[in-house]
Amino acid sequence: MAKVLMKGNEALAEAAIQAGCRHYFGYPITPQNEVTAYMAKRMPEVGGVFLQAESEVSAINMVYGAGGAGARVMTSTSSPGLSLMQEGISYLAGAQIPCVIVNIMRGGPGLGDIQGAQGDYFQSTKGGGHGDYRLIVLAPSTIQEMADLVQEAFDIADEYRNPVVILGDGMLGQMMEPVDFDNIQKKTRNIPEKMWATTGRGNREHRNIINSLYIDPPVLEKYNYELFEKYAKAEKNEVRYEMINCEDADIILVAYGTIARVAKNVMNIARREGYKVGLIRPISLWPFPKEPFEKTVNTAKAYLTVEMSMGQMVEDVKLAVQFKKPVYFYGRPGGMIPEPAVMLEQIKKIAGGVK
């Protein structure tokens, strides 16, 4: 299969199908509607199930049912829709049901607008629902990477029995780039058979019961500790990031998703003008990559975090740097894009003020 020119939303939908997803439940919302439309067309062609739910609340509970039966299942939405799903997502994490949840972010808060934004970082990485739980969150910056990460997300979800979030934005969802589905890079994983799934008793001596209700406090406490042992394993094994020109960098840009593409271009411009600038691009937003900051904190003079928000990931950057070096921030909310000229101006200003 040759490279195919596709929108990001369509590419991630096709990647999900090729990863074995045969159940999709969702509700239309801009700017991710192409996912829903693509799944409506393709699922019947591959013998799968597409169902447009009456709301995002219904959709996420359908995901709970299909995932609980052991199916590879996905839903997709955009920012306000993900807010409606939060109770169900907490239930999914609490019941250890694997699934993939796609959020193509738009401007907020409230109904906001339909332009691409990054204001949902806290919601996904810190847990937008109730209770102590974690979601594994992956952030692509190209259309090829959207396909790569969606396919891998299903394997991660199955290995850890945990929801995995693909956190994109409206620009990634709508832009078109060539996608190669034949050479998608994935880790080789030993995924156990889903003996826990509620597929009928069969020859088992016991019934499988999927549940997140534990009335006895000591029992619930023990269960929480068990969940966090799993999360600790993910923190060790599922960290992803990209480092560019950080070896000699005085100033390191930190950005994810669409704006990382802009930051990379600004880095190149700055280097041509004589400024030693590097880039750290987190790909896993949770677990957040601390390693690249540990590698650079003794040589870099400062970090500049750039986001399409009022500043959310910057808090994790400060924690990773451990306040050993200054961390600056430049962002624009509401669907506006941080401008390259302003980013370059910020770099020059920082360069003149740090020793």
HELIX and SHEET records of a PDB file:
HELIX    1   1 GLY A    8  GLN A   18  1                                  11    
HELIX    2   2 ASN A   33  GLU A   45  1                                  13    
HELIX    3   3 GLU A   56  GLY A   68  1                                  13    
HELIX    4   4 SER A   79  LEU A   84  1                                   6    
HELIX    5   5 GLN A   86  ALA A   95  1                                  10    
HELIX    6   6 TYR A  121  THR A  125  1                                   5    
HELIX    7   7 ILE A  143  TYR A  160  1                                  18    
HELIX    8   8 GLY A  170  GLN A  174  1                                   5    
HELIX    9   9 PRO A  217  ASN A  237  1                                  21    
HELIX   10  10 THR A  258  ARG A  272  1                                  15    
HELIX   11  11 GLU A  291  THR A  296  1                                   6    
HELIX   12  12 MET A  313  VAL A  321  1                                   9    
HELIX   13  13 PRO A  340  GLY A  353  1                                  14    
SHEET    1   A 2 VAL A   4  LYS A   7  0                                        
SHEET    2   A 2 MET A 176  VAL A 179 -1                                        
SHEET    1   B 7 VAL A  49  GLN A  52  0                                        
SHEET    2   B 7 HIS A  23  GLY A  26  1                                        
SHEET    3   B 7 VAL A  73  THR A  77  1                                        
SHEET    4   B 7 CYS A  99  MET A 105  1                                        
SHEET    5   B 7 PRO A 163  ASP A 169  1                                        
SHEET    6   B 7 ILE A 136  LEU A 138  1                                        
SHEET    7   B 7 SER A 284  TRP A 286 -1                                        
SHEET    1   C 5 TYR A 241  ILE A 244  0                                        
SHEET    2   C 5 VAL A 277  PRO A 282 -1                                        
SHEET    3   C 5 ILE A 251  VAL A 254  1                                        
SHEET    4   C 5 ALA A 302  GLU A 307  1                                        
SHEET    5   C 5 VAL A 327  GLY A 331  1                                        
END                                                                             
